[in-house]
Amino acid sequence: MKTNLKKYAFVLAIMVLMLSACKKFGDVNIDPTRSSNLDPSLQLTNVQLRFSGDLEVNEKLGLVFTMPLVQQIGGIWLNRNGQFYVYDRNYLSSLWNNTYNNDVVNIVDAVNRTKNDPLKTNLNAICRIMKVYEFARITDVYGDIPYFEAGKAFTDGIVQPKFDKQEEIYNDFFKELAEASAQLDASKDAVKGDLFYNGGIASWKKFANSLRLRYAMRLVKINPDKAKTEAQAAFAAGVFTSNAEMCKIVHQDVQNSYIDIRGNGVSAAFCQSEVIPRVQDPFIEQLRSTNDPRLSHMVRYYIDIVNRPFERTDITDQVKAQIGYNGVPPNEYIWDGWMNPITIDIPGVGPTEAVNNDQKAQLANFLIRNNAPFLHQTYAEVELLLAEATVRWGTTFGGTAAEHYAKGIEAAISQLSLFPGGPSISSTDISNFIKGNNLIPGREIEMINKQLWIALLLNGPEAYANWRRTGFPALASSTNYDSSVQTTPRRFEYPIFELEQNAVNAAAAVAAIGPGGNTWTNRVWWDKP
């Protein structure tokens, strides 16, 4: 993986300049420098790497908004928009502007370049899957979006694409994933430039089917019959069956910038802050109250060193002995609820004061290293979704709800070992934890999705989507004196630029939202109360 990233780094930097749409001319679909002979495999590489490597999107979407919104991390100034619902139109627009300008243009073009080439049928199928994955992140945040006409300024001359209904987009997702999975054939073209599976056809089939399961479960409230049909079809086609099959990308050990995307963009967002985000109390309490063996590994106390997070002094044992585990409440900054200094004894240093910031726990270093893997979709997620599907629709998913639940928890705990420096928690500890947290009749869906909330840590957009579709864990709105609204935001607002430059189509989309229109307290289609 490191060799691949180094190999493609220079080429990708050039492609970003070539393939980004030019905002100067007022449309996110136009690329006046489009090449007639770009290698679509390099376009695929670019899109894959940017998904988790792009600092701009992963900072604004993950660290600023979605992870604080679902009360996983918070406490610092950079978290206030998501944690306390502080309105910032520019930040809400980041995903839209950067993804349509770069990734949509590339992946739509790659699909078009390969769709009629009999020597690139596997590459075409993989690009189709990647296209669904890219658009899903956008529509799950914004709702109705340009989809069928997006990125087609050059192929079809569409410079002001219409907005499509999210329901229609999802129907096309299911079609595309089913067709792409069936299209993949190990006897045909070898795919180069694939940073997810290195061209592994069987793996891509399972990823397509596992994504289909994820998106099927989005519909459990708005269209349960469709959700059941698609979930059963996805399972029958073959989803992940072990941690070895999950979809992830292994980043390089470099500190990302807004240009260099080889490192983990989520980690870069954490590590560039003068003060590292803290863990929110609800997340700590979930781990603590269930005797979760992950708690002591994932949640640590450190003495910060500005901009040098991996040189911090770990003081967990000394602080925990005096105050236990303490994070930040959902409605407080790190400097609210001020804590008096305590004296600790650091080996080799001696008696030291641990001040307020030192007494508010953080995510462990191994989780936010520059070379931490980004987990796009895990086996743990699949098993927990199958557990929920079984609760809802019966044992047609290869086991009982309890069996899937246990497998999901085991996989989620075990996946921590994939991080450099991450723990290998013993099978005995895992087994004891599962036995102590068996599914309780009447609370199965709640318990399953609390475990999914933990498993999705560091994948903020997905954690936010899963929380909205299920309502679990039950999180109270976390307003404070800085809040712009008093209820938890349910979607992102369309950018001003789009409302102005694609005015007619955007106006129709805003009207379709209903009362209140383009506000972040309204809901996307599948997010039914």
PyMOL commands that set and color helices and strands:
alter all, ss='L'
color gray80, all
select helices_A, chain A and resi 2-19+23-25+40-53+55-69+77-83+89-92+94-114+121-142+153-156+166-183+201-217+224-237+243-245+265-271+281-289+295-298+309-311+316-323+357-359+365-368+379-393+401-418+427-436+444-455+460-470+496-501+503-513
alter helices_A, ss='H'
color red, helices_A
select strands_A, chain A and resi 73-74+145-146+163-164+247-249+278-279+299-300+302-303+313-314+342-346+350-354+362-363+374-377
alter strands_A, ss='S'
color yellow, strands_A
deselect
rebuild
show_as cartoon
